[in-house]
């Protein structure tokens, strides 16, 4: 019920993308996160390819708090399979929002480019997100990332 004054019913959703807070009208809540990001924010790195979560071109990083511990969680999600209402109150990072090194590029993007890890570049932002999320998870656990860890993170990317 839009505009309802019933307790627990909101008129809008709140999503943070790359550090910028957005208020999303409730009627847009059923859009896929991919469609909403590409249509309502300036960020265009997340792509739509298969639309089934199998290619990784739509990958974004989701930051939210663990409801039990309050610890910040960071993981890669498929924005083509996620509705905007599912990320209400969360922060999203697209490839444009990855932490930058001294040269202005994300260290992950720099390595992918430096080793010619992509062909046409369509899927590269999703690959960068997947690698970044895997490295962050290793850091959270206090373990050293391995080549196997990163290969596993790229499973599901074209």
N, C-alpha and C positions, 0 to 999 in steps of 0.2 A: 504494500500500500504506500504509494509515493506521497510524501508530505504528511504522513500520519503522525499523530502526536502520541501514539501508543508507545509505552516503554520498550526500549530495545530496537525500535525501528529507526533507521537513519535515513536522512534525505540524500546523503552523499557518502562516498567512499574516500579514503585518503591513501594515496600511494606516493612514495618518494622514488623518483627515478634519477639516478646519477646525482644525488644530493639536492634535487629540486622537488619541492612538495607540490603535489597536484591534488585538487579536489575533483573527484569524478562524479558526475551526475549518476544517480542510482540506476537510471534506465540504460546506462552504458555498461553496467556491471556484468552483463552476460557476453559482452564482446570478448574475444580471445585477447589475452595480454599482448600477443604479437600485433594484432590489428590495432588495438588501442595505442600502443607505443608508437607504431608507425604513423598513425593518423592524428594523434593528439599531442605528441611531443616532437621535438626536433631530432630525435634519435632514430636513425634509419639502419643501423648495423644489423639489427635482428631481422632475419629474412624469413619468408615463408616458402618452403620448397615442397616437402611431402605432405605436410599438414597432418601427419600421423605420429609425430614424435620419433621417427626413425632415422632422420638425417642429421640432426644437430644444428641446422642452419638457424634455427630460432632460439638457440640457447641464451639464457640470461642468468645472472646470479641473483638468488633470493637471499636476503638477509632478514632474519626474524629472531625472536627470543624463544628459547625453549620454555614452554609453559611450566615445567616442573622446576628447573634450576635457574631460569632467568638468563642463562648463558646465551651469548650471541651465536647463532648458527648461520652458516654460509653454505649454500649448495647451488648447483646448477639445475635449472628446470627448463622444460620445453615450453616456451611461451605460446606455441600453437595449440597446446592442450590445456592451458590454464586460463580460466576466466578471470577477469579483473576482480570480481568480488572475492575470489579466493586469496588475493594478496592485499586485501584491505588492511591498512596499518603496517604494511611491510615496506622494506626498501628493495628496489630492483637496481641492479647494475648491468648496463649493456656494455658492449665492447668500447664505446666512447667513454665510459665512466671508469674503466680499469685504472688502477693507480699508475701514474706516469713516472718514468725514470728521468734522469737529468736531461736527456735529449728530447723529452716530450712524448716518448712512446712508452707504452707498457713494456716492462722487461719480457713478458711472455710474447707480445706482438713482435718485439724486436728480434727475439730468437726465432720465431716462426718465419719472419721475413728474411733474416740473415741466413737461414739454412734452406731457403726456398721450399718451405713446407707446404705451400699451397699452389694450385695451378691457376684457376681463373680468379680466385679470391672470394667467390660467393659464400663459401662455407667458413672462411678463415675467422670471421668474428665469433662464430659458434665454437670453433676449435680453441680460440683464445680464452673464451669464457670457461670452457671445460677444463683446460689446463690450469687456469687461475684458481678455479674452485678446488681442484685437486691439490694444488700447492698450499692453499689456505687450510684445507683439511689436515694436511701433513703438519703444518705449523701448529694448528690447534692441538694435535695429538702429541706434538714434540718429537716427531719422527722425520728422518731424512727422506725426501722424495727419491724414488728410483725411476729408471726408464720404464720399468714394468707398471709402476703406479700411473705414469703419464699415459702410457699406451692404453691402460684400462680406462682412464678418464676419457680417452678419445673414442672408446668403443661406442658406437651409435652415431658417430659423426661421419659424414661422407669423406 
